Amino acid sequence: MNQYLFSPLDVAAYIKWSQLSGREEARLLRQLWALAPLCLDPAACGKRFATFERRVFQQLYFLYTRGYVDESSDPAAIPDPKDRRPGLMAGRHVNMETWLKRITMHLLLETQLPYIRIHFPELTRQLKFRRLTKILLRQTLSAARRLGLFVAQADGRQADVDAILAEGTVRIGLSAATTKQLAELSPDAAWLGDWAAIAAAANRNTDET
């Protein structure tokens, strides 16, 4: 299967970034478990909710010992040196990979949010990359596809490397296939539809006024 599935470590990193309370953590884990067929790695997360919950809490502890405490911590502290699974991006691009995973999980959980708007040059600076390169963008778009994301230009068309370098700002949301699967598991997401087409229509109406 080409699609990336989340591990307990990915979930723990999202919880740390979100700074959730204990009650909110428990609710988030139940939400994700309901979406397990879509987004959780069964081998890493286990076949029972209790196993999944225990493994996430173990990773929360290990993240703390590695220095990843909250959203202000260095994302480079997230990867487990003992994890032999290949990453979505080259090691030097780990900050972008962790950001993409975080955004994907946020879109899966916050079903009222169809997409986010991102200015790539600014994001590059925030993630401490020296500059926005074609190599970084190619790997970013490849990782986004594996995570079930769709990166669109303002007119709703799929964004490629040249379009991002020219425009800077893109919209990132779940792909149509991911949205369809999500709607089957979560009725709250059924209204999302083709968000890229909706965004493009809204953009055209703005241009015409």
C-alpha positions as CSV (number, residue, x, y, z in Angstrom):
1,M,0.0,0.0,0.0
2,N,1.5,3.3,-1.0
3,Q,-0.5,5.5,1.4
4,Y,1.3,6.5,4.6
5,L,-0.4,5.3,7.8
6,F,0.2,6.9,11.2
7,S,2.2,5.3,14.0
8,P,1.8,5.9,17.7
9,L,4.8,8.3,17.5
10,D,3.0,10.4,14.9
11,V,0.0,10.6,17.1
12,A,2.0,11.5,20.2
13,A,3.8,14.3,18.3
14,Y,0.4,15.7,17.3
15,I,-0.7,15.7,20.9
16,K,2.4,17.4,22.1
17,W,2.1,20.1,19.3
18,S,-1.6,20.6,20.2
19,Q,-0.9,20.8,24.0
20,L,-4.1,18.9,24.7
21,S,-5.4,18.2,28.2
22,G,-5.8,14.7,29.5
23,R,-9.5,14.7,28.6
24,E,-8.8,16.1,25.2
25,E,-6.1,13.4,24.6
26,A,-8.6,10.7,25.4
27,R,-11.2,12.1,23.0
28,L,-8.6,12.5,20.2
29,L,-7.5,8.9,20.6
30,R,-11.1,7.6,20.3
31,Q,-11.6,9.8,17.2
32,L,-8.5,8.4,15.5
33,W,-9.4,4.8,16.5
34,A,-12.7,5.3,14.7
35,L,-10.7,6.3,11.6
36,A,-8.2,3.4,12.0
37,P,-8.9,1.8,8.6
38,L,-8.1,5.1,6.9
39,C,-5.1,6.4,8.8
40,L,-3.6,4.1,11.4
41,D,-0.8,1.6,10.8
42,P,-2.3,-1.7,12.2
43,A,1.1,-3.3,12.9
44,A,2.4,-0.3,14.8
45,C,-0.9,0.7,16.6
46,G,-2.2,-2.8,17.4
47,K,-5.5,-4.5,16.9
48,R,-7.2,-3.2,20.1
49,F,-7.8,0.3,21.3
50,A,-6.2,-0.4,24.7
51,T,-3.0,-1.4,22.8
52,F,-3.1,1.7,20.7
53,E,-3.7,4.0,23.7
54,R,-0.8,2.4,25.7
55,R,1.6,2.7,22.8
56,V,0.8,6.4,22.2
57,F,1.3,7.1,25.9
58,Q,4.7,5.4,25.8
59,Q,5.7,7.6,22.9
60,L,4.5,10.7,24.7
61,Y,7.0,9.8,27.4
62,F,9.8,9.1,25.0
63,L,9.2,12.4,23.1
64,Y,9.6,14.2,26.4
65,T,12.9,12.5,27.1
66,R,14.1,13.4,23.6
67,G,13.3,17.1,24.2
68,Y,10.0,17.4,22.2
69,V,7.8,19.0,24.8
70,D,5.4,21.3,22.9
71,E,4.8,23.1,19.6
72,S,7.8,25.3,20.2
73,S,10.2,22.4,20.4
74,D,12.5,21.4,17.5
75,P,10.6,19.0,15.2
76,A,14.0,17.2,14.5
77,A,13.6,15.7,18.0
78,I,10.5,13.7,17.0
79,P,12.0,10.8,14.9
80,D,12.9,7.8,16.9
81,P,16.6,6.8,16.1
82,K,15.5,3.1,16.6
83,D,12.8,3.3,14.0
84,R,14.0,1.6,10.9
85,R,10.9,2.5,8.8
86,P,11.9,4.7,5.8
87,G,10.7,8.3,6.1
88,L,8.5,10.1,3.6
89,M,11.3,12.6,2.9
90,A,15.0,12.8,3.0
91,G,16.5,13.1,6.5
92,R,17.5,16.7,6.0
93,H,13.8,17.5,5.3
94,V,12.5,16.0,8.5
95,N,10.9,19.2,9.7
96,M,8.7,19.5,6.6
97,E,7.7,15.8,6.9
98,T,6.6,16.2,10.5
99,W,4.7,19.4,9.5
100,L,2.9,17.6,6.8
101,K,1.9,14.7,9.1
102,R,0.7,17.2,11.7
103,I,-1.5,19.0,9.1
104,T,-2.9,15.8,7.7
105,M,-4.0,14.6,11.2
106,H,-5.5,18.1,11.9
107,L,-7.5,17.9,8.7
108,L,-8.7,14.4,9.5
109,L,-9.8,15.4,13.0
110,E,-11.2,18.9,12.3
111,T,-13.8,17.9,9.6
112,Q,-15.2,21.4,9.5
113,L,-11.9,22.6,8.0
114,P,-11.8,21.8,4.3
115,Y,-8.3,23.2,3.7
116,I,-5.6,25.5,5.0
117,R,-3.8,28.3,3.1
118,I,0.0,28.2,3.2
119,H,2.6,30.6,2.0
120,F,5.5,28.3,1.2
121,P,8.4,30.8,1.4
122,E,7.2,31.8,4.9
123,L,6.7,28.2,5.9
124,T,10.2,27.3,4.7
125,R,11.7,30.0,7.0
126,Q,9.5,28.8,10.0
127,L,10.8,25.3,9.5
128,K,14.4,26.6,9.5
129,F,15.3,25.7,5.9
130,R,17.8,28.0,4.3
131,R,15.7,28.4,1.2
132,L,12.9,27.0,-0.8
133,T,14.3,24.6,-3.4
134,K,12.9,22.5,-6.2
135,I,14.2,19.4,-4.5
136,L,12.4,20.3,-1.2
137,L,9.2,21.0,-3.1
138,R,9.3,17.8,-5.2
139,Q,9.7,15.8,-2.0
140,T,7.0,17.8,-0.2
141,L,4.5,17.1,-3.0
142,S,5.4,13.4,-3.1
143,A,5.0,13.1,0.7
144,A,1.7,15.0,0.5
145,R,0.3,12.6,-2.0
146,R,1.2,9.6,0.2
147,L,-0.5,11.3,3.1
148,G,-3.7,11.7,1.1
149,L,-3.4,15.4,0.7
150,F,-4.1,17.6,-2.3
151,V,-2.1,20.8,-2.9
152,A,-4.0,23.3,-5.0
153,Q,-3.4,26.6,-6.7
154,A,-5.9,29.5,-6.1
155,D,-8.0,28.3,-9.1
156,G,-8.3,24.8,-7.7
157,R,-5.9,23.1,-10.1
158,Q,-3.2,20.8,-8.7
159,A,-0.1,22.8,-7.8
160,D,3.3,21.6,-9.2
161,V,6.7,22.8,-8.3
162,D,6.8,25.7,-10.8
163,A,3.3,26.9,-9.7
164,I,4.4,27.0,-6.1
165,L,7.6,28.9,-6.9
166,A,5.6,31.4,-9.0
167,E,2.7,31.9,-6.7
168,G,4.1,31.1,-3.2
169,T,0.6,30.5,-1.7
170,V,-1.3,27.3,-2.0
171,R,-4.3,25.5,-0.4
172,I,-3.7,22.2,1.2
173,G,-6.6,19.8,2.0
174,L,-7.5,16.2,1.9
175,S,-7.6,14.6,-1.5
176,A,-10.9,13.6,-3.0
177,A,-10.2,9.9,-2.4
178,T,-9.3,10.5,1.2
179,T,-12.3,12.7,1.8
180,K,-14.6,10.0,0.4
181,Q,-13.1,7.4,2.8
182,L,-13.3,9.8,5.6
183,A,-17.0,10.5,4.9
184,E,-17.7,6.8,5.0
185,L,-16.2,6.6,8.5
186,S,-17.3,10.0,9.8
187,P,-20.7,11.4,8.8
188,D,-19.5,14.8,9.9
189,A,-17.1,14.9,7.0
190,A,-19.6,14.0,4.3
191,W,-20.3,17.7,3.5
192,L,-16.8,18.4,2.4
193,G,-17.1,17.2,-1.1
194,D,-14.6,18.5,-3.7
195,W,-13.1,21.3,-1.6
196,A,-10.7,22.3,-4.4
197,A,-13.7,23.0,-6.8
198,I,-15.5,24.9,-4.1
199,A,-12.4,27.0,-3.5
200,A,-11.9,27.7,-7.2
201,A,-15.5,28.8,-7.6
202,A,-15.2,31.1,-4.6
203,N,-12.0,32.5,-6.1
204,R,-13.6,33.2,-9.5
205,N,-16.6,34.9,-7.8
206,T,-14.1,37.2,-5.9
207,D,-12.3,38.1,-9.1
208,E,-15.5,39.0,-10.8
209,T,-16.7,41.4,-8.1
